[in-house]
Amino acid sequence: MQSILSALKTGDAKTRLGIVADVVSILGVSLATVIGGSFAIAGSLDVLNILGTAIIALLCLAGACAVILLYLAGSNLIQEKFATQPAAKTLLSIALWSTFAALVLASSFISYEILSSMQFVKH
């Protein structure tokens, strides 16, 4: 990730354009997958369902990125602050992993509940 950020800061225009194109392609494929899934479930064109599903998917992606960022920041902080204390570093790393795992499970459950409560087929 640091190499990508440094290439964006100091790279030439061709390198920066390539990185931006890759990111946009990944986001486009992700959005197309979400919208395609909405079409497959709904069986008809309903703009509100598509828009709602796309918004929820983007919010879930943003939340996942924020949780991963917090995990990486916490892990780096633990590695720096407790480098000379291996027992404390190990226990705090286990606590961080447990918290991260709990957040992943909770977010998966919440995402499932939100998506299962959406009414894709009109009665």
N, C-alpha and C positions, 0 to 999 in steps of 0.2 A: 504494500500500500504506500509505503514511504517513497518507493521508486516511482510510482505513478504520480504522486504529488510533486516530487522533485522534477519529474519530466514535464509536468504542467507548468511549473514555475520557471524552469530554466531551459526547457527544450525549444526547438525551433517550431515554426508554425505547422509543419507537416506532422511532427510527433504529437503536438497538442491536438490537432484535428483528428488524428487517428485514435487517440484516447477518448476524446469526446464522442466520436462516432461509435466506438465500442460500447460506451456507457449508454448512449441513446438506443443502440440496437438491443441491448439487454433489457432496457426498460420497455421498449416497444414490443419485444417478444413476450415479456411478462404481462403487459397490458392486453395483448392479443389473446393470451392464454386465458386470462380472467374473463374477457368479453366472450371468447369462444365457449368457455364453460357455461356462462350465463345463457348464451343462445341454445346450447345443447340441453340445459335443464328446462328452460322456459318453453322452447319449441316455437316461440314467436318473438317478433321484434317489440320489445317493451323498453323504451328509453329510460324510464325511471329505474327499472331493475338493473339495467346496464350501468347507468350512472352511479347508482348506489353501490353496486358491487365493485366498480372501479375505485370509488372513493374509499370504501372499506379496505380494499386490497392495498391501496397506497398508504393508508394510515397504519395498517398492520406492518407494511414494509418499513415505514419510518420508525415505528415502535421497536421493531426487531433491530434495526440499525442502532437506535439509541441504547438498547439493552446491551448489545454487543460492545458498543463503545464504552459504556460504563464498566462492563466486565474487563475489557482490556486496560482501561485506566486504573481500575482497582488492582488488577494483577501486577501492573508495572509499579504501582505504589507499594504494594507488599514486597515485591522483589527488591526495591531500592531501600525501603525503611528497615527491613528485617533481614538483610543479607548476612549479618553476623550471628543471627539467632535462628538456626535451622528448625528448631521445634516450633517456635512461634510462627515462622514462615510457613511451615507445613500445615499447622492448624488453621491459620488464616486462609491459606489457599483452599483447604477443604471446605471451610465455611463459605468462601466465595463461590466455589463450584456448586455447593448445595443450594445457595441462593439463586445462582444462575439457572440451575436445573429446575428449581421451583418456579421461577419466572417463566421459563420456557413452557413448562406444563400448564401453568395458569393461563398464559397467553394462547396456547393451543386450545384449551377448553373454552375460553372466552370467544375466540374466533369461530370455533365450531358452533357455539350457542348462537352467535350473531347470524352466521350464515344459515343455520338450520331454522331460525325464526323468520327468515325472509320468505315472502310468499312469491315464488317464481311463476306459479301457474294460477291464472285467474279462474275462479270457480263460477 
